[in-house]
Amino acid sequence: MRIVHVANFYGPHSGGIKTTLHQLGRGYQRYGHEFIYIVPGSHFLKEETMYGTKISLPSFILPGSGSYRIISRNSQLKKLIAQLQPDRLEISDRFTLRSLGRWAKQREIPTVVFSHETLRGLAKRFLPRFFPQKALVDWHNRTLASKFDHVVATTQYAAREFEELGIKNLARVPLGVDLENFNPVNRSSELRQELLKENRFLIVHCGRLSPEKEPQRSIEALIEMRKEGIDARLVIIGVGPMWKRMRELAKGLPVDLLGYVANPRQVASILACADVTFAPGPLETFCLSALESIASGTPVIASQSSAVGEFLALDQEIPAGAVADNCGAAFAQAAIDILAMTEARDVARRSAEKLPWDKTIQLMMELHKMPNIGDRAPTATTKRKIIAA
């Protein structure tokens, strides 16, 4: 089968969306299906990658987003999709690409839309209080669900605003993590000492530096920890529109801003060397970097208002991390508590092992009603006969 996935907000420095597309492509192809992903770019470009066929369409940069791009013309996009004749269509943008749902239904193309954001949380944060937030969110979610065959939520947190409306075509499909690359074996005493620069505890923040993710909370927490006598250093991986502000906040503190680290193996090594990582985003519906942290054996301190707590085994005596109120002092205290639990590293890894990418691929293929072996598999004919038997 030919699966086409369209996503905005995909670029050189994007994190979760790019990783999701690449892992879906890798997984679908492993089962013999064809994968084409259409993303925004500076100009039209078609290229073959290890993840599938990548098609970039002309796009514009969203102001204030830190270089995120949006495909300029949906009419051109629809024409391209029609030419590609997909068996399945996946969408990763519930806002600017919403019209593709009805368009595809008219052409009898089965569709799936990923709900990567909590619209309820975004409305609460960015809309004025007098605005009818609940009515707007409910209308949008009902409309979205009516346009697509399935709405995919990756966590219970993301699913909740649809479940409360009684949406029937909602599917829970947790995203996975690269358990091979992100692994405790990457922990290196040499790299750890290099990152610590003679401090005792290493804290890592890995994520996009944008206002809705509140990265400044990691620096605020570091300040509070040092007030309590905890000799910690903070390493920040990522770029975004708050880069300059973060540099200003970090002045005079044991903080290193590494910027965007392109090599995933290097990121994996840094995460494995940390004592704890911070995931302060209050609206995270998944937070792949947090999952990569626990896969590396490093506990996570996350916002109590996000979905990250769902992965941290909080019901166990020794958890894989902690959740905290959205303030620096609460994050600091949670980190201090977790630093005292050396067994948390093993719990973290075991928690991540429950979410391999192959499980995600299998659930998506079941949702799409796709055969376990696609037409492009080398032994597709033989294996299909076995399955049919």
NUTISE-917081 format. One record per residue (C-alpha): x, y, z; residue in three letters; residue number from 1. Coordinates in steps of 0.25 Angstrom, whole numbers, plus 5000, padded with zeros to 4 digits. Example, Ala and Ser with C-alpha at 12.3 -4.5 7.8 and 13.67 -1.06 7.14 Angstrom:
residues 2
<node X="5049" Y="4982" Z="5031" residu="ALA" num="1"/>
<node X="5055" Y="4996" Z="5029" residu="SER" num="2"/>
This chain:
residues 389
<node X="5000" Y="5000" Z="5000" residu="MET" num="1"/>
<node X="5004" Y="5014" Z="4998" residu="ARG" num="2"/>
<node X="5003" Y="5023" Z="5010" residu="ILE" num="3"/>
<node X="5005" Y="5038" Z="5008" residu="VAL" num="4"/>
<node X="5007" Y="5047" Z="5021" residu="HIS" num="5"/>
<node X="5006" Y="5062" Z="5020" residu="VAL" num="6"/>
<node X="5012" Y="5070" Z="5031" residu="ALA" num="7"/>
<node X="5015" Y="5085" Z="5034" residu="ASN" num="8"/>
<node X="5025" Y="5090" Z="5044" residu="PHE" num="9"/>
<node X="5035" Y="5080" Z="5039" residu="TYR" num="10"/>
<node X="5049" Y="5086" Z="5037" residu="GLY" num="11"/>
<node X="5064" Y="5084" Z="5040" residu="PRO" num="12"/>
<node X="5062" Y="5088" Z="5055" residu="HIS" num="13"/>
<node X="5049" Y="5081" Z="5057" residu="SER" num="14"/>
<node X="5048" Y="5070" Z="5067" residu="GLY" num="15"/>
<node X="5036" Y="5061" Z="5070" residu="GLY" num="16"/>
<node X="5029" Y="5063" Z="5057" residu="ILE" num="17"/>
<node X="5041" Y="5060" Z="5049" residu="LYS" num="18"/>
<node X="5045" Y="5048" Z="5057" residu="THR" num="19"/>
<node X="5031" Y="5043" Z="5056" residu="THR" num="20"/>
<node X="5030" Y="5044" Z="5041" residu="LEU" num="21"/>
<node X="5044" Y="5037" Z="5040" residu="HIS" num="22"/>
<node X="5040" Y="5026" Z="5049" residu="GLN" num="23"/>
<node X="5027" Y="5023" Z="5042" residu="LEU" num="24"/>
<node X="5033" Y="5023" Z="5029" residu="GLY" num="25"/>
<node X="5044" Y="5014" Z="5034" residu="ARG" num="26"/>
<node X="5034" Y="5004" Z="5040" residu="GLY" num="27"/>
<node X="5024" Y="5004" Z="5028" residu="TYR" num="28"/>
<node X="5035" Y="5001" Z="5019" residu="GLN" num="29"/>
<node X="5040" Y="4990" Z="5027" residu="ARG" num="30"/>
<node X="5026" Y="4983" Z="5025" residu="TYR" num="31"/>
<node X="5027" Y="4985" Z="5010" residu="GLY" num="32"/>
<node X="5018" Y="4998" Z="5009" residu="HIS" num="33"/>
<node X="5022" Y="5010" Z="5001" residu="GLU" num="34"/>
<node X="5023" Y="5023" Z="5009" residu="PHE" num="35"/>
<node X="5023" Y="5037" Z="5003" residu="ILE" num="36"/>
<node X="5024" Y="5049" Z="5013" residu="TYR" num="37"/>
<node X="5021" Y="5063" Z="5008" residu="ILE" num="38"/>
<node X="5027" Y="5075" Z="5016" residu="VAL" num="39"/>
<node X="5029" Y="5090" Z="5015" residu="PRO" num="40"/>
<node X="5042" Y="5095" Z="5008" residu="GLY" num="41"/>
<node X="5048" Y="5107" Z="5002" residu="SER" num="42"/>
<node X="5045" Y="5101" Z="4988" residu="HIS" num="43"/>
<node X="5039" Y="5088" Z="4981" residu="PHE" num="44"/>
<node X="5049" Y="5077" Z="4983" residu="LEU" num="45"/>
<node X="5047" Y="5061" Z="4982" residu="LYS" num="46"/>
<node X="5057" Y="5052" Z="4988" residu="GLU" num="47"/>
<node X="5058" Y="5038" Z="4992" residu="GLU" num="48"/>
<node X="5062" Y="5036" Z="5007" residu="THR" num="49"/>
<node X="5064" Y="5024" Z="5016" residu="MET" num="50"/>
<node X="5050" Y="5028" Z="5022" residu="TYR" num="51"/>
<node X="5043" Y="5028" Z="5008" residu="GLY" num="52"/>
<node X="5040" Y="5038" Z="4997" residu="THR" num="53"/>
<node X="5041" Y="5052" Z="5002" residu="LYS" num="54"/>
<node X="5034" Y="5063" Z="4995" residu="ILE" num="55"/>
<node X="5037" Y="5078" Z="4999" residu="SER" num="56"/>
<node X="5027" Y="5088" Z="4995" residu="LEU" num="57"/>
<node X="5029" Y="5103" Z="4994" residu="PRO" num="58"/>
<node X="5025" Y="5109" Z="5008" residu="SER" num="59"/>
<node X="5026" Y="5122" Z="5016" residu="PHE" num="60"/>
<node X="5032" Y="5124" Z="5030" residu="ILE" num="61"/>
<node X="5022" Y="5126" Z="5041" residu="LEU" num="62"/>
<node X="5026" Y="5139" Z="5048" residu="PRO" num="63"/>
<node X="5031" Y="5138" Z="5062" residu="GLY" num="64"/>
<node X="5032" Y="5123" Z="5061" residu="SER" num="65"/>
<node X="5047" Y="5122" Z="5060" residu="GLY" num="66"/>
<node X="5048" Y="5117" Z="5045" residu="SER" num="67"/>
<node X="5036" Y="5108" Z="5045" residu="TYR" num="68"/>
<node X="5030" Y="5107" Z="5031" residu="ARG" num="69"/>
<node X="5016" Y="5105" Z="5026" residu="ILE" num="70"/>
<node X="5012" Y="5100" Z="5012" residu="ILE" num="71"/>
<node X="5008" Y="5112" Z="5004" residu="SER" num="72"/>
<node X="4997" Y="5107" Z="4995" residu="ARG" num="73"/>
<node X="4987" Y="5095" Z="4999" residu="ASN" num="74"/>
<node X="4982" Y="5095" Z="4985" residu="SER" num="75"/>
<node X="4996" Y="5091" Z="4980" residu="GLN" num="76"/>
<node X="4997" Y="5081" Z="4991" residu="LEU" num="77"/>
<node X="4983" Y="5075" Z="4987" residu="LYS" num="78"/>
<node X="4987" Y="5074" Z="4973" residu="LYS" num="79"/>
<node X="5000" Y="5066" Z="4977" residu="LEU" num="80"/>
<node X="4993" Y="5057" Z="4986" residu="ILE" num="81"/>
<node X="4983" Y="5053" Z="4975" residu="ALA" num="82"/>
<node X="4995" Y="5050" Z="4965" residu="GLN" num="83"/>
<node X="5001" Y="5041" Z="4976" residu="LEU" num="84"/>
<node X="4988" Y="5033" Z="4977" residu="GLN" num="85"/>
<node X="4990" Y="5029" Z="4992" residu="PRO" num="86"/>
<node X="4983" Y="5017" Z="4998" residu="ASP" num="87"/>
<node X="4984" Y="5024" Z="5012" residu="ARG" num="88"/>
<node X="4986" Y="5039" Z="5015" residu="LEU" num="89"/>
<node X="4992" Y="5043" Z="5029" residu="GLU" num="90"/>
<node X="4992" Y="5058" Z="5033" residu="ILE" num="91"/>
<node X="5000" Y="5064" Z="5044" residu="SER" num="92"/>
<node X="4994" Y="5078" Z="5046" residu="ASP" num="93"/>
<node X="4980" Y="5080" Z="5051" residu="ARG" num="94"/>
<node X="4979" Y="5094" Z="5047" residu="PHE" num="95"/>
<node X="4985" Y="5098" Z="5033" residu="THR" num="96"/>
<node X="4983" Y="5084" Z="5027" residu="LEU" num="97"/>
<node X="4969" Y="5082" Z="5032" residu="ARG" num="98"/>
<node X="4962" Y="5084" Z="5019" residu="SER" num="99"/>
<node X="4969" Y="5071" Z="5014" residu="LEU" num="100"/>
<node X="4960" Y="5062" Z="5021" residu="GLY" num="101"/>
<node X="4947" Y="5066" Z="5014" residu="ARG" num="102"/>
<node X="4955" Y="5067" Z="5001" residu="TRP" num="103"/>
<node X="4960" Y="5052" Z="5003" residu="ALA" num="104"/>
<node X="4947" Y="5047" Z="5007" residu="LYS" num="105"/>
<node X="4940" Y="5052" Z="4994" residu="GLN" num="106"/>
<node X="4951" Y="5044" Z="4987" residu="ARG" num="107"/>
<node X="4949" Y="5032" Z="4996" residu="GLU" num="108"/>
<node X="4963" Y="5032" Z="5002" residu="ILE" num="109"/>
<node X="4964" Y="5027" Z="5016" residu="PRO" num="110"/>
<node X="4969" Y="5038" Z="5025" residu="THR" num="111"/>
<node X="4976" Y="5039" Z="5039" residu="VAL" num="112"/>
<node X="4979" Y="5052" Z="5046" residu="VAL" num="113"/>
<node X="4989" Y="5053" Z="5058" residu="PHE" num="114"/>
<node X="4985" Y="5062" Z="5069" residu="SER" num="115"/>
<node X="4999" Y="5066" Z="5074" residu="HIS" num="116"/>
<node X="4994" Y="5078" Z="5082" residu="GLU" num="117"/>
<node X="4984" Y="5080" Z="5093" residu="THR" num="118"/>
<node X="4975" Y="5091" Z="5087" residu="LEU" num="119"/>
<node X="4969" Y="5093" Z="5101" residu="ARG" num="120"/>
<node X="4982" Y="5096" Z="5107" residu="GLY" num="121"/>
<node X="4986" Y="5106" Z="5095" residu="LEU" num="122"/>
<node X="4973" Y="5113" Z="5096" residu="ALA" num="123"/>
<node X="4975" Y="5115" Z="5111" residu="LYS" num="124"/>
<node X="4989" Y="5120" Z="5109" residu="ARG" num="125"/>
<node X="4987" Y="5129" Z="5097" residu="PHE" num="126"/>
<node X="4973" Y="5134" Z="5097" residu="LEU" num="127"/>
<node X="4967" Y="5145" Z="5106" residu="PRO" num="128"/>
<node X="4958" Y="5140" Z="5117" residu="ARG" num="129"/>
<node X="4946" Y="5147" Z="5112" residu="PHE" num="130"/>
<node X="4947" Y="5139" Z="5099" residu="PHE" num="131"/>
<node X="4937" Y="5126" Z="5099" residu="PRO" num="132"/>
<node X="4949" Y="5117" Z="5099" residu="GLN" num="133"/>
<node X="4941" Y="5104" Z="5102" residu="LYS" num="134"/>
<node X="4931" Y="5106" Z="5091" residu="ALA" num="135"/>
<node X="4942" Y="5109" Z="5081" residu="LEU" num="136"/>
<node X="4950" Y="5097" Z="5085" residu="VAL" num="137"/>
<node X="4938" Y="5087" Z="5085" residu="ASP" num="138"/>
<node X="4934" Y="5093" Z="5071" residu="TRP" num="139"/>
<node X="4948" Y="5091" Z="5066" residu="HIS" num="140"/>
<node X="4949" Y="5077" Z="5071" residu="ASN" num="141"/>
<node X="4936" Y="5072" Z="5066" residu="ARG" num="142"/>
<node X="4938" Y="5078" Z="5052" residu="THR" num="143"/>
<node X="4952" Y="5072" Z="5052" residu="LEU" num="144"/>
<node X="4947" Y="5058" Z="5055" residu="ALA" num="145"/>
<node X="4935" Y="5059" Z="5045" residu="SER" num="146"/>
<node X="4945" Y="5062" Z="5034" residu="LYS" num="147"/>
<node X="4955" Y="5050" Z="5036" residu="PHE" num="148"/>
<node X="4952" Y="5035" Z="5037" residu="ASP" num="149"/>
<node X="4961" Y="5035" Z="5050" residu="HIS" num="150"/>
<node X="4967" Y="5045" Z="5060" residu="VAL" num="151"/>
<node X="4979" Y="5039" Z="5066" residu="VAL" num="152"/>
<node X="4983" Y="5043" Z="5080" residu="ALA" num="153"/>
<node X="4997" Y="5039" Z="5085" residu="THR" num="154"/>
<node X="4993" Y="5040" Z="5100" residu="THR" num="155"/>
<node X="4981" Y="5040" Z="5110" residu="GLN" num="156"/>
<node X="4984" Y="5054" Z="5112" residu="TYR" num="157"/>
<node X="4983" Y="5057" Z="5097" residu="ALA" num="158"/>
<node X="4970" Y="5049" Z="5096" residu="ALA" num="159"/>
<node X="4963" Y="5055" Z="5108" residu="ARG" num="160"/>
<node X="4957" Y="5067" Z="5100" residu="GLU" num="161"/>
<node X="4951" Y="5058" Z="5089" residu="PHE" num="162"/>
<node X="4946" Y="5047" Z="5099" residu="GLU" num="163"/>
<node X="4938" Y="5057" Z="5107" residu="GLU" num="164"/>
<node X="4931" Y="5060" Z="5094" residu="LEU" num="165"/>
<node X="4928" Y="5046" Z="5091" residu="GLY" num="166"/>
<node X="4936" Y="5045" Z="5078" residu="ILE" num="167"/>
<node X="4934" Y="5031" Z="5073" residu="LYS" num="168"/>
<node X="4946" Y="5031" Z="5063" residu="ASN" num="169"/>
<node X="4957" Y="5034" Z="5073" residu="LEU" num="170"/>
<node X="4968" Y="5025" Z="5074" residu="ALA" num="171"/>
<node X="4979" Y="5024" Z="5084" residu="ARG" num="172"/>
<node X="4993" Y="5021" Z="5078" residu="VAL" num="173"/>
<node X="5005" Y="5024" Z="5087" residu="PRO" num="174"/>
<node X="5017" Y="5028" Z="5079" residu="LEU" num="175"/>
<node X="5030" Y="5020" Z="5081" residu="GLY" num="176"/>
<node X="5044" Y="5023" Z="5085" residu="VAL" num="177"/>
<node X="5057" Y="5018" Z="5078" residu="ASP" num="178"/>
<node X="5062" Y="5008" Z="5089" residu="LEU" num="179"/>
<node X="5074" Y="5004" Z="5082" residu="GLU" num="180"/>
<node X="5080" Y="5018" Z="5080" residu="ASN" num="181"/>
<node X="5075" Y="5024" Z="5093" residu="PHE" num="182"/>
<node X="5081" Y="5014" Z="5103" residu="ASN" num="183"/>
<node X="5088" Y="5014" Z="5117" residu="PRO" num="184"/>
<node X="5100" Y="5008" Z="5110" residu="VAL" num="185"/>
<node X="5103" Y="5022" Z="5104" residu="ASN" num="186"/>
<node X="5107" Y="5027" Z="5118" residu="ARG" num="187"/>
<node X="5121" Y="5031" Z="5118" residu="SER" num="188"/>
<node X="5129" Y="5036" Z="5130" residu="SER" num="189"/>
<node X="5138" Y="5044" Z="5121" residu="GLU" num="190"/>
<node X="5127" Y="5051" Z="5114" residu="LEU" num="191"/>
<node X="5120" Y="5053" Z="5127" residu="ARG" num="192"/>
<node X="5132" Y="5060" Z="5133" residu="GLN" num="193"/>
<node X="5134" Y="5068" Z="5121" residu="GLU" num="194"/>
<node X="5119" Y="5073" Z="5122" residu="LEU" num="195"/>
<node X="5120" Y="5075" Z="5137" residu="LEU" num="196"/>
<node X="5132" Y="5084" Z="5137" residu="LYS" num="197"/>
<node X="5135" Y="5081" Z="5152" residu="GLU" num="198"/>
<node X="5121" Y="5082" Z="5157" residu="ASN" num="199"/>
<node X="5114" Y="5070" Z="5163" residu="ARG" num="200"/>
<node X="5101" Y="5068" Z="5157" residu="PHE" num="201"/>
<node X="5097" Y="5069" Z="5142" residu="LEU" num="202"/>
<node X="5083" Y="5073" Z="5138" residu="ILE" num="203"/>
<node X="5079" Y="5073" Z="5123" residu="VAL" num="204"/>
<node X="5068" Y="5081" Z="5117" residu="HIS" num="205"/>
<node X="5066" Y="5076" Z="5102" residu="CYS" num="206"/>
<node X="5055" Y="5083" Z="5094" residu="GLY" num="207"/>
<node X="5051" Y="5095" Z="5086" residu="ARG" num="208"/>
<node X="5053" Y="5108" Z="5092" residu="LEU" num="209"/>
<node X="5039" Y="5114" Z="5090" residu="SER" num="210"/>
<node X="5029" Y="5121" Z="5099" residu="PRO" num="211"/>
<node X="5019" Y="5111" Z="5100" residu="GLU" num="212"/>
<node X="5029" Y="5101" Z="5105" residu="LYS" num="213"/>
<node X="5034" Y="5110" Z="5116" residu="GLU" num="214"/>
<node X="5049" Y="5106" Z="5115" residu="PRO" num="215"/>
<node X="5053" Y="5117" Z="5125" residu="GLN" num="216"/>
<node X="5047" Y="5108" Z="5136" residu="ARG" num="217"/>
<node X="5059" Y="5099" Z="5135" residu="SER" num="218"/>
<node X="5068" Y="5111" Z="5138" residu="ILE" num="219"/>
<node X="5059" Y="5116" Z="5150" residu="GLU" num="220"/>
<node X="5060" Y="5102" Z="5155" residu="ALA" num="221"/>
<node X="5075" Y="5101" Z="5155" residu="LEU" num="222"/>
<node X="5075" Y="5114" Z="5162" residu="ILE" num="223"/>
<node X="5066" Y="5109" Z="5173" residu="GLU" num="224"/>
<node X="5074" Y="5096" Z="5174" residu="MET" num="225"/>
<node X="5087" Y="5103" Z="5176" residu="ARG" num="226"/>
<node X="5081" Y="5112" Z="5187" residu="LYS" num="227"/>
<node X="5078" Y="5098" Z="5194" residu="GLU" num="228"/>
<node X="5093" Y="5095" Z="5193" residu="GLY" num="229"/>
<node X="5092" Y="5085" Z="5181" residu="ILE" num="230"/>
<node X="5104" Y="5087" Z="5172" residu="ASP" num="231"/>
<node X="5097" Y="5085" Z="5159" residu="ALA" num="232"/>
<node X="5100" Y="5089" Z="5145" residu="ARG" num="233"/>
<node X="5090" Y="5091" Z="5134" residu="LEU" num="234"/>
<node X="5092" Y="5087" Z="5119" residu="VAL" num="235"/>
<node X="5082" Y="5092" Z="5109" residu="ILE" num="236"/>
<node X="5080" Y="5085" Z="5095" residu="ILE" num="237"/>
<node X="5071" Y="5092" Z="5085" residu="GLY" num="238"/>
<node X="5068" Y="5105" Z="5078" residu="VAL" num="239"/>
<node X="5056" Y="5114" Z="5076" residu="GLY" num="240"/>
<node X="5051" Y="5128" Z="5077" residu="PRO" num="241"/>
<node X="5055" Y="5129" Z="5092" residu="MET" num="242"/>
<node X="5070" Y="5126" Z="5089" residu="TRP" num="243"/>
<node X="5074" Y="5140" Z="5092" residu="LYS" num="244"/>
<node X="5066" Y="5141" Z="5105" residu="ARG" num="245"/>
<node X="5071" Y="5128" Z="5110" residu="MET" num="246"/>
<node X="5085" Y="5133" Z="5108" residu="ARG" num="247"/>
<node X="5082" Y="5145" Z="5116" residu="GLU" num="248"/>
<node X="5076" Y="5137" Z="5127" residu="LEU" num="249"/>
<node X="5088" Y="5128" Z="5128" residu="ALA" num="250"/>
<node X="5098" Y="5139" Z="5130" residu="LYS" num="251"/>
<node X="5107" Y="5136" Z="5142" residu="GLY" num="252"/>
<node X="5101" Y="5122" Z="5144" residu="LEU" num="253"/>
<node X="5106" Y="5108" Z="5142" residu="PRO" num="254"/>
<node X="5098" Y="5107" Z="5129" residu="VAL" num="255"/>
<node X="5103" Y="5103" Z="5115" residu="ASP" num="256"/>
<node X="5094" Y="5105" Z="5103" residu="LEU" num="257"/>
<node X="5099" Y="5095" Z="5092" residu="LEU" num="258"/>
<node X="5089" Y="5100" Z="5082" residu="GLY" num="259"/>
<node X="5083" Y="5089" Z="5072" residu="TYR" num="260"/>
<node X="5090" Y="5076" Z="5072" residu="VAL" num="261"/>
<node X="5088" Y="5069" Z="5059" residu="ALA" num="262"/>
<node X="5095" Y="5056" Z="5062" residu="ASN" num="263"/>
<node X="5084" Y="5047" Z="5070" residu="PRO" num="264"/>
<node X="5096" Y="5039" Z="5075" residu="ARG" num="265"/>
<node X="5102" Y="5051" Z="5082" residu="GLN" num="266"/>
<node X="5088" Y="5055" Z="5088" residu="VAL" num="267"/>
<node X="5087" Y="5041" Z="5093" residu="ALA" num="268"/>
<node X="5100" Y="5041" Z="5100" residu="SER" num="269"/>
<node X="5097" Y="5054" Z="5106" residu="ILE" num="270"/>
<node X="5084" Y="5049" Z="5112" residu="LEU" num="271"/>
<node X="5090" Y="5036" Z="5117" residu="ALA" num="272"/>
<node X="5101" Y="5044" Z="5124" residu="CYS" num="273"/>
<node X="5091" Y="5053" Z="5132" residu="ALA" num="274"/>
<node X="5086" Y="5051" Z="5146" residu="ASP" num="275"/>
<node X="5072" Y="5056" Z="5142" residu="VAL" num="276"/>
<node X="5065" Y="5064" Z="5131" residu="THR" num="277"/>
<node X="5055" Y="5075" Z="5131" residu="PHE" num="278"/>
<node X="5043" Y="5075" Z="5122" residu="ALA" num="279"/>
<node X="5036" Y="5088" Z="5127" residu="PRO" num="280"/>
<node X="5026" Y="5089" Z="5115" residu="GLY" num="281"/>
<node X="5012" Y="5091" Z="5122" residu="PRO" num="282"/>
<node X="5004" Y="5086" Z="5109" residu="LEU" num="283"/>
<node X="5012" Y="5075" Z="5104" residu="GLU" num="284"/>
<node X="5003" Y="5064" Z="5099" residu="THR" num="285"/>
<node X="5015" Y="5054" Z="5097" residu="PHE" num="286"/>
<node X="5029" Y="5060" Z="5098" residu="CYS" num="287"/>
<node X="5038" Y="5051" Z="5091" residu="LEU" num="288"/>
<node X="5051" Y="5056" Z="5097" residu="SER" num="289"/>
<node X="5045" Y="5052" Z="5111" residu="ALA" num="290"/>
<node X="5043" Y="5038" Z="5106" residu="LEU" num="291"/>
<node X="5057" Y="5038" Z="5100" residu="GLU" num="292"/>
<node X="5062" Y="5042" Z="5113" residu="SER" num="293"/>
<node X="5056" Y="5030" Z="5121" residu="ILE" num="294"/>
<node X="5060" Y="5021" Z="5110" residu="ALA" num="295"/>
<node X="5074" Y="5026" Z="5113" residu="SER" num="296"/>
<node X="5072" Y="5022" Z="5127" residu="GLY" num="297"/>
<node X="5071" Y="5037" Z="5132" residu="THR" num="298"/>
<node X="5059" Y="5041" Z="5141" residu="PRO" num="299"/>
<node X="5050" Y="5053" Z="5136" residu="VAL" num="300"/>
<node X="5044" Y="5064" Z="5144" residu="ILE" num="301"/>
<node X="5032" Y="5069" Z="5136" residu="ALA" num="302"/>
<node X="5020" Y="5078" Z="5137" residu="SER" num="303"/>
<node X="5009" Y="5073" Z="5145" residu="GLN" num="304"/>
<node X="4999" Y="5079" Z="5134" residu="SER" num="305"/>
<node X="5006" Y="5071" Z="5123" residu="SER" num="306"/>
<node X="5005" Y="5057" Z="5118" residu="ALA" num="307"/>
<node X="5019" Y="5053" Z="5122" residu="VAL" num="308"/>
<node X="5015" Y="5047" Z="5135" residu="GLY" num="309"/>
<node X="5008" Y="5036" Z="5128" residu="GLU" num="310"/>
<node X="5021" Y="5030" Z="5124" residu="PHE" num="311"/>
<node X="5028" Y="5032" Z="5138" residu="LEU" num="312"/>
<node X="5022" Y="5020" Z="5146" residu="ALA" num="313"/>
<node X="5018" Y="5030" Z="5157" residu="LEU" num="314"/>
<node X="5009" Y="5019" Z="5163" residu="ASP" num="315"/>
<node X="5022" Y="5011" Z="5167" residu="GLN" num="316"/>
<node X="5030" Y="5013" Z="5180" residu="GLU" num="317"/>
<node X="5042" Y="5016" Z="5171" residu="ILE" num="318"/>
<node X="5037" Y="5024" Z="5159" residu="PRO" num="319"/>
<node X="5044" Y="5028" Z="5146" residu="ALA" num="320"/>
<node X="5043" Y="5043" Z="5150" residu="GLY" num="321"/>
<node X="5033" Y="5053" Z="5156" residu="ALA" num="322"/>
<node X="5023" Y="5063" Z="5152" residu="VAL" num="323"/>
<node X="5023" Y="5077" Z="5158" residu="ALA" num="324"/>
<node X="5015" Y="5090" Z="5159" residu="ASP" num="325"/>
<node X="5019" Y="5100" Z="5148" residu="ASN" num="326"/>
<node X="5029" Y="5108" Z="5156" residu="CYS" num="327"/>
<node X="5044" Y="5107" Z="5158" residu="GLY" num="328"/>
<node X="5044" Y="5104" Z="5173" residu="ALA" num="329"/>
<node X="5035" Y="5092" Z="5170" residu="ALA" num="330"/>
<node X="5043" Y="5086" Z="5159" residu="PHE" num="331"/>
<node X="5056" Y="5088" Z="5168" residu="ALA" num="332"/>
<node X="5050" Y="5080" Z="5180" residu="GLN" num="333"/>
<node X="5045" Y="5069" Z="5170" residu="ALA" num="334"/>
<node X="5059" Y="5068" Z="5165" residu="ALA" num="335"/>
<node X="5065" Y="5068" Z="5178" residu="ILE" num="336"/>
<node X="5056" Y="5056" Z="5182" residu="ASP" num="337"/>
<node X="5059" Y="5048" Z="5170" residu="ILE" num="338"/>
<node X="5074" Y="5050" Z="5171" residu="LEU" num="339"/>
<node X="5073" Y="5042" Z="5184" residu="ALA" num="340"/>
<node X="5067" Y="5030" Z="5177" residu="MET" num="341"/>
<node X="5078" Y="5023" Z="5170" residu="THR" num="342"/>
<node X="5069" Y="5012" Z="5166" residu="GLU" num="343"/>
<node X="5060" Y="5022" Z="5157" residu="ALA" num="344"/>
<node X="5070" Y="5020" Z="5146" residu="ARG" num="345"/>
<node X="5066" Y="5005" Z="5144" residu="ASP" num="346"/>
<node X="5051" Y="5008" Z="5146" residu="VAL" num="347"/>
<node X="5053" Y="5019" Z="5135" residu="ALA" num="348"/>
<node X="5059" Y="5009" Z="5125" residu="ARG" num="349"/>
<node X="5048" Y="4999" Z="5128" residu="ARG" num="350"/>
<node X="5037" Y="5009" Z="5126" residu="SER" num="351"/>
<node X="5042" Y="5013" Z="5112" residu="ALA" num="352"/>
<node X="5043" Y="4999" Z="5108" residu="GLU" num="353"/>
<node X="5028" Y="4998" Z="5108" residu="LYS" num="354"/>
<node X="5028" Y="5007" Z="5096" residu="LEU" num="355"/>
<node X="5036" Y="5002" Z="5084" residu="PRO" num="356"/>
<node X="5033" Y="5008" Z="5071" residu="TRP" num="357"/>
<node X="5029" Y="4995" Z="5065" residu="ASP" num="358"/>
<node X="5017" Y="4995" Z="5074" residu="LYS" num="359"/>
<node X="5013" Y="5009" Z="5068" residu="THR" num="360"/>
<node X="5015" Y="5003" Z="5054" residu="ILE" num="361"/>
<node X="5006" Y="4991" Z="5057" residu="GLN" num="362"/>
<node X="4995" Y="4999" Z="5063" residu="LEU" num="363"/>
<node X="4995" Y="5009" Z="5051" residu="MET" num="364"/>
<node X="4994" Y="4998" Z="5041" residu="MET" num="365"/>
<node X="4983" Y="4992" Z="5049" residu="GLU" num="366"/>
<node X="4976" Y="5005" Z="5049" residu="LEU" num="367"/>
<node X="4978" Y="5006" Z="5034" residu="HIS" num="368"/>
<node X="4974" Y="4992" Z="5032" residu="LYS" num="369"/>
<node X="4987" Y="4990" Z="5025" residu="MET" num="370"/>
<node X="4993" Y="4976" Z="5023" residu="PRO" num="371"/>
<node X="5004" Y="4972" Z="5031" residu="ASN" num="372"/>
<node X="5012" Y="4970" Z="5018" residu="ILE" num="373"/>
<node X="5012" Y="4980" Z="5007" residu="GLY" num="374"/>
<node X="5014" Y="4979" Z="4992" residu="ASP" num="375"/>
<node X="5028" Y="4984" Z="4993" residu="ARG" num="376"/>
<node X="5033" Y="4973" Z="5003" residu="ALA" num="377"/>
<node X="5043" Y="4964" Z="4996" residu="PRO" num="378"/>
<node X="5035" Y="4951" Z="4999" residu="THR" num="379"/>
<node X="5021" Y="4958" Z="4999" residu="ALA" num="380"/>
<node X="5014" Y="4948" Z="4991" residu="THR" num="381"/>
<node X="5019" Y="4936" Z="4999" residu="THR" num="382"/>
<node X="5015" Y="4942" Z="5012" residu="LYS" num="383"/>
<node X="5002" Y="4947" Z="5008" residu="ARG" num="384"/>
<node X="4998" Y="4933" Z="5004" residu="LYS" num="385"/>
<node X="5002" Y="4928" Z="5018" residu="ILE" num="386"/>
<node X="4994" Y="4939" Z="5025" residu="ILE" num="387"/>
<node X="4982" Y="4936" Z="5016" residu="ALA" num="388"/>
<node X="4983" Y="4921" Z="5019" residu="ALA" num="389"/>
